[in-house]
Each structure stands twice: as structure tokens, then as C-alpha cells.
């Protein structure tokens, strides 16, 4: 199921895959990943939703986790598959139909490209495949903006918006949500909302 927002966003990532990878592949997410590890089963199964170039999937695999990597961009899927040494599922988040059970879901800068209704429907769907007690990490650009920006659709998030969204997702309980700086060099003035949820 495609829509205009998704089409525009995937067109960008398919066209800019190499440049996007160059800008993001060496970003240091170790602090957030370490928090994530503390909430999931050691060496468990992680869904990397919106894996992009495969940066985090590779780290998870090297740390001994089983990884299912998913992205909607064909170009990024091809690059990620070569980088991590295993197939990456090419699918929009709306169309993705997981069959495995996951101990953790890592959605780093991924759900932010969906509308609020799609965020809710995708998270509800994935709750069925996240084991009880499992952790769902999701990050969003901080703010109230919703629309096309820099050739992609963005749904920015504040703590208030996130709390309101969670009222429609009783499958999850919030562990923590905090505002933090962008980890990319030179982008420290951009703020993000980093959220960790527990599957009830």
C-alpha cells in the first residue's frame, strides 16, 4: 500500500542513497544502543525497522544478536545487504508482515516518516510480534512540524504529542522519553525525542 507521502520519501532515499549513507554511516549511536541492550534479552532477536545503510544492524550482528533488517528503499536495501552480509527485507512499514517474534524493535529515525495514523497502525501491528517485556525504541525529530521538508515527509514529535499517541497504543508502556542532540557532527543544534517503550 503506497501513498503520496511514502512515494516522495522513498524517491528521495532511492536517489540519495549513497550520499545519505556517507552522512549517517559513522554516526555514533552507541549510548542509545547500550540503553536498548539493557532492556532486551542478551543475544536476542532484533527488528531493525528502517535500517537504512545497515549501520545499526551491523553493530547488532557483531554483538551476537539475530537481526531482521527492513527498509522501504530498494537502493538502501541493496547497500545494507552488502554491508551486513545478509538479505534485507524491502518493504514499506505499512506493508511489512513479520512472522518472527522479536525481543526488541529498533526504529531509529524511521517512524518519523509516517503520518500519525500510520505510526499507530504500524506499532499496533508490530506489538503482536514483540515479546512481552520487549523494548521498542523509536526516535523522532523534536517539534510540532508535519509535512514535506527536504524532499521527505516528516512527523515531528514532542513529549505531549507522544503521550497523546500512546493513549491509542495500550500494548506499550513508556520506559523513558528524553530530548537529546543530533549525534551527527555539525548537527548538534538539531534536537530529537528518543523514546523507549516496553511491550506489556
N, C-alpha and C positions, 0 to 999 in steps of 0.2 A: 504494500500500500504506500504509494508515494503522494506527496503533496508539494505545493509550491515552495514552502519553507525548506523542506528537506531537499528538494531538487537544487535550489540555489546554493545551499550549504555544501552538498556533495559535489556540485560542479566546481566550487572553489577548491575543495580538498583534492579533487582529481587533477585539477590544473596546477595547483601549487604544492603538490605532494613533496617534491624534492626540497623546495625552499622551506616548507613547513617543518620537514624533518630536520633540516640544518639548524633551524631556530630552536627546536624543542628537544632534540635527542639527548643533549647533555645537561638538561635542567635537573637540578638536584632535589628530588622528592624524597630523599632518604628519611627525613624526620617524619613526614606523614606516613610513609610506608611502615616505619617502625611502630607507630601508633596502631596502624592497621593490623600488623602482625600480632600485637598484644591482645587483640580481640578475636582472633581466629585460631582454629586448630593448627598446631605445628605441622608443616608439610601437607596441609590440606589442599582442597581444590578451589582455585580462584577463577572467577569470571572477570576478565579484563574487558569491560564494556566500553567501546570506543578506544581501542588500543593504539590507534594512530600508527606511528612508525614502529611500535613494538618495544619502546623504551622500558616500560614497567614490566611488561610480560617477560622480557629477557632477565630482568633482575629477579622476578619471582621464580622463574625456572632455575636460575643459577642458585637460588636459595633453597631449592629442593621441593618447591610446590608444584602441583599439577596445575596447568593453566589452560583455560579455554579463552581464546582471544577472538574478539568480534569487532568489526568496523564496517561502516557503510560505504567507504570509499574504496573502489577497486584498486586504484593506484597505491593507496596506503596499505591495503591488504597484501598486495604483491611485495612491497618493500618490507613489511613487517614479517611476512612468511620467510623471506630470505634471511632476515636478521635474526629471528628467533629459532629457525630451524624446524618449524612445524607449520602445518596449514593454519591459516587464519580464516574464520568464517566471515564471508562478505554478506552483510545483511543490514538493513536499517534496524534500529532498535524496535520499531513498531512491528516489524515482520519477523523478528528473531523468535524462534520457538525452541527454547532449550530443552534438552532431555535429561541432562545430568543434574545431580544435586551439588550445590556449592557450599563451601564453608565461609566464603567471603566474596563480595562483589565490589570491584574497584571501578568506579565510574569517574575518572579524573577528567574534568573539563569535557564531559560528554553529554550529560542530560541537559546542559545549558543551551543546546541547540534545538530543544523541543519546546512546544507550547506547554502551558500548564496542564492542560487536559492529557496531552501525550506523556508528560512526565509521570502523572498519576497512573495512567493505564499501564505504562511500561513497568513502573515499580510494583504495581499490584501483580502483574504477570510474573515478574521475577521473584516475588515473595514466595511463590509456590515452589520454586527451585532452590531457595536459600534455606539451609537447615536451621532449625530452631536454635537461637543463640548466636547465629552467624552475623557477621558485620557487613553493612552496606556503606561504603564510602562514596560520597559524591561532592564535587566542588563546582561552584558557580561564581562567575564574576559578580562582584558586590554592587548592588544598586537596584533601581526600580525600572530600568530600561527594558523594553520588549520590542523587538523589531529587527530589521536588517541593518547591520553595522559591519563595515569592512567586508562586504560581499557574502556575509553569512547571517543566518537568523540567530539571535541571542535572546534568552530569557534570563535576565539578571535576577539575583536573589538577595533579600535582606533577611535578618533573623525573623522579623514579623511575618514576611511572606512565607518563609519556610515553615514556621509554626502553623500558619493557616493551612498550608498544603498538607501537613502531616495529619491534620484532623480528618482528612479523607483517606488516610493510609493507616488504619488501626493495626495493620500487620507489623508495624515498626514502632520501636520506642527510641527516642533520641538518647544517645550517649553523650555527645558533645557537639557543639557547633561554635566555631570561632572564626573571627575575621583575621586574615593574615595577608602578608605581602605576596605579590607575584614572585616566584623563585627564579624567574629568568633574569639574567644580568641586564641591567639597564631598564627594567620594567618594575622596579621596586615601589614606584608610586601607584601602581595598579593594585587594587585590593580585591581579595577573594573571600568567599564564605566556604569554609571547609567543614563538612558535616560527617559525623559517624553515627550510624543507626544500628540498632540491634533487632534482629528478627525475633518476634515474640513467639 
